[in-house]
Amino acid sequence: MSANTKPINILAIESSCDDTAAAVLQNGKVLSNCVSTQKVHQQYGGVVPELASRAHQQHIVPVVSVALKEAGIELKDLSAVAFTKGPGLIGSLMVGSSFAKSLAYSLGIPLIGIHHMEAHVLAHFIPEPKPEFPFLCLTVSGGHTQIVKMTNYFEFEILGKTIDDAAGEAFDKAAKLLGLPYPGGPLIDSNAKNGKLIFKFPLPQIAGLDFSFSGIKTAILYFLQKELKNNPHFIEENLADLCASVQDVIIKHLIKKIELAAKQTGISQIALAGGVSANSGLRQAIIEKGNEHHWTTFIPPFEYCTDNAAMIGIAAWYKFQQGEFESLDIAPSARLH
């Protein structure tokens, strides 16, 4: 880029669930990445959609302001505004999309809509090293579990997906059965580090590349009910070992499927993405399998695993270069006459 070329500054907004996030990228490089996590849901044991959307309304202006300040970018310097257009909680998505569209319209700059799960995969193109096409991405979050074959930035094929629950949901629901507060997935991970694989839970026997986690949750439930009848203190006396055993069966199911996908496709570039990619056990397992099978593995830094706006921004950077923008027009029925 020549010295006279104006840099491309993109403000990205992520509001698909319960994190209000904003980031600023300049020519595909992250200048700021700010996240405001909502604490209100902990007392309810899960995300309450109405409370989430209200919290987004409170947080979005301060978070965007901080992101711009940290990046040293003013509104007049922006080249485009990007936002998460789905999937996610409808009320939460509406806050982010409405803010982004209004801002882009007022500044007269392009608006870029981004698919949330595509952004998780493309987060691998923020840091170095970056995967080469084609690559397989095991995308694991609270709402999705997929094996995606990426042939270009926006050309992909879903090879396998969960037929019931997502892996992140299985972690959180298992944690709830163990009496751990929401969000329980990270607590299972931390407790598992001090535990042993004493308890055995059945590995799902589902053909092909699809996943199923409902059977794992049911097996854990029945096992705990049986043990608690004999010993009311069973969970607290065996918490670390229970967490290690629960985490082990979920990870084994994930790894088994990505191994099969790599074998079937012959692809050895293997990436991990999504909120559950922050799980230390899963990260270690995919590294070990990578060494065993001579894969080149890609694991995102922790700040790009969970929901964040930098991943929305990097996806928007590639869409900006292709000129793929959302309409800023107001629907005829909504216009004032």
N, C-alpha and C positions, 0 to 999 in steps of 0.2 A: 504493500500500500504506500503510495507516494505521500509526501508531507502535506500536499495540498488537498488530499482526499479527506472528506469529512468522515469521522468514525461513525459506525452504526451502533447506537445505544438503544438497548431494548429493556424496558421495564416489564418484568414478569410477575404475575400474581397467581398464587395457588390457594384455593379455598374449597377443596373437594370434600373435606370431612371436618375435623376439629382443630386443624392447624391453620392459622392465618399467616401466609408467607409472602414475601416480596423479595425480588432480587433484581440487580442491574447487571447486564452483560454488555461489554463493549467489544465488538468484532469477535464474538464467541468466547470471550474471556470473562470470568466472573469477577465483578468488582465488589459486589456485596451480596449477602444471602441471609436474610433475616426471617426468623420464625417466632411467632407468638403461640405457645401451646395453651389450650384451654384446660384449666384445672377443674372446672365446674362439674365435669362428667364423672369424676372419680367416686363421688358419693352415690351415684346411681348404678355403678357397675358396668357402664357402657355409655356410648355417645347418645345423647338425647338430641334429635335433629333440630327441634325448635330452639333449644338453648344454644346449639352450635351456630345457627344462623344469626341469632341475636348477638352472640359474642363476636362473630365476624364483622358485623356492622360497627361494633365498638372498636375493634382492633385494626381494621384495614387502613384507615387514614394514618394512624401513628406508625404502623409497620412500614407502609410505603414511604413515609417521610424519613424514617430512619435509614431505609435502604438507599434512598437517593442521597442522603447526607453522607453516609459511609462511602458511597461510590464517588462523591464529589461531582455529582451530575444534577443539573437543574432541569425542570420540566421542559424548558425551551430547547434543551439539548437532546431530547428523546427523539428517536427515529421511528419507534413503534411501541405498542403496548400489547403484551401477550397475556393470556389467561387460560385457566383450565376450563374446558367446556364439557367435561364429563369423562368417565362416569364418576358418580359421587352422590352426596345428599343434595336434593334439588334446591332446598333453601340456601344451603351453603354456597352452591355453585352460582345461584342467582346473585348473591352479594358480590362475588368476585367478578362475574361477567358484566353486571350492571355498572360497577365502578370502572372497569377497564374500558367498556364501550363509551361511557360518558367522557372519560379522560381523553381517549383517542379522538373522539368527535370534537371535543373542545380545542384540542391541539392541532387538529387537521392532519393526523398521522395515521398510518395503517394499524389495523387491529388484527391480531393473530390468535386463533383458537387452537388449543392443543389438547390432544387426547391424553388423559392422565397416565395410562399404562404405557403408551408409547414414550412418554417423557421419562418414566422410570428406566426404560431400556436405554434411551439416548443419554441418560446421565453418565454413561460410560465414555462419552465423548467430551466430557469436561476435563478430567485429568489425563495425564500420560501415565502409562501407555494406553493406547486406544485399540479396541479390537478391529480386525479386518473382516470385511465381508467375504463370504457368508459366515455368520456365527450363530450359535445357539444361546439363548438367554433363558435361564430359569427365573421366572418372574414370580415372586412370592410375597404376598401382602395379606392384610386382614380381609380383603374382599376378593382377591384373585390369586389363583395358582395356575400358571401356564408355562408351557415350553414353547418358545417362539423362535422361529427360524428367520433371521434378518438377512435379506439380500441387498438392501439399500437402506438409507435413513428412514424412508417411509414405505418400503416394500417389505412385507413380512407375511409369514404363514404361521398360524397357531397349530402346532403339531399335537399338543395335548393340553387338557384343562381339567379342572376338578369337576366331577359330576354332582357334587353336593356342596360341602363346606370348603372354605379356603384354609390353607395351613395356618395363617395368622389367627383365624377364628378358632381353629382347633387348639392352638396354644392358649388363647385367652379363656376359652371355655374350660379347658383342663385346669387352668390356674384357678378359676372360680370354684371348681370342684374341690380344689386343694385349700380353699379358704384364703387365697391371695387376692389383694385388691386390684382393681382395674387401673391401667392396662397390665394384665398378668404375664404376657409373653416375656418381657424383659426380666421379670422376677423369676420365672422358671429357668431362664438362662443363667442368671446369677447364682441361684441355689444349686443348679446342676453341676456347677464347677466344683462343689464340695461333696458331691454324691457319687454313688457307685451304681452300676447297672445290675441291681439285684432283682427287680421286678420285670417280668416279661409280658409285653402286650402284643397281640397278634398283628402281623404286618398285613395290610390290605392286599387281597389277591384279585386284582382287577387287570384285565388284559390290556395290551396296547400301551399308549403313552398317557392315558388319562389318569387322574388322581381321585381318591376317595378318602375322606377323613371322618365321615360320620361313624364308621365302625370303630375307629380308634377311640373316639369320645365315649361311645357306648360301652366299650370294653373297660375303659378307665372308671366309668360310673359304677358298673356292676362290681368291679373289683373292690372299689372303695366301700361300697355299701356292705359287701360281705365282710371285709376286714373290720369295719367300724362296729359291726354287731358284736364281734369278739373283743375288740379293744377300742373304746371311745377316743383314746389318745393316739391311735395308729398314725394319723397323718402328721401330727406335730412331732412324733417320735421318729418318723422316717421321711421328713419333708425333703431333704436334700437327695436321698436315693430315689424317691418318687419323681422328683423333678428331672433327675438325670435319666430315668427310665422312660418317662413321657417324652422328653426331648429326643431321646435316641430313636424311638419308633417313628416319630414324625420325620426326622431327618433321613432315616433309612429309606422311607417311602419316597421322599423327594430325590435322593441320590440315585436310587434304583431306576427311576424313570429317566433322569437326565443321562445316565449311563446308556440306557437302551436307545435313547434318541441319538446320542453320539455314534453308537454302533450302527444304527440303521441309516443315518445320513452320511457317515464318514467324515463329519465335521469335527475338528479338534480345537476350534476356538470356542471356549465355553465361558459364558458370563453369568453373573448372579445379580439380581436387581429386586427392588421392592423393599418394603419395611422389614420383612423377616430376614432379609440379607444382612441385617445388623446382628443377627444371632451368631454368637461366637462358635457354637457347635457346628452350625451349618457352614460357616466360613472355613473352619478347619477341615470339615469333611470334604468339601469340594476341592480344597487344596491337595488333600491326601489322594483323592481320586484322580486329580489332575496329574500328580506325580506318577501314579500307578499306570495311567493310560497315555501318558505323554501329551496331555492337553496343554494348551496355553490358556490359563484361567485369568479372568478379570473380575475383581471384587471391588465395588465402589467404596470410597471413603465413607465413614459413618454419616457425615453431614449430607450425603447424597443418597442415603438408603431410605430413610423415612421421608414423608411428604415434605417437599421443599420447593421453592420457586426457581432455584438455579436450574433444575432439570426442565422446568417449563421454558426457561429462557434459552437453553441450548437447543431444544427442539424448535423454538421460534426462530432462532438464528438460521437454521437450515431452511425453514419455510420462507423466511424473509428473502433469502437468496433466490428462491424459486418464484417469488411473487405471489405466494398463496395467502391471501388476506380474507378476513371476514367482511361482510357488508356493514357499512355504518349507516345505511338508510334506516329510517323509521318506518315501521309497518304502516300502510295507509290507514288502517282502522284506528291507529293510535295518534294520528296527526290532528292538530287543532285546525279547524276550518274557520 
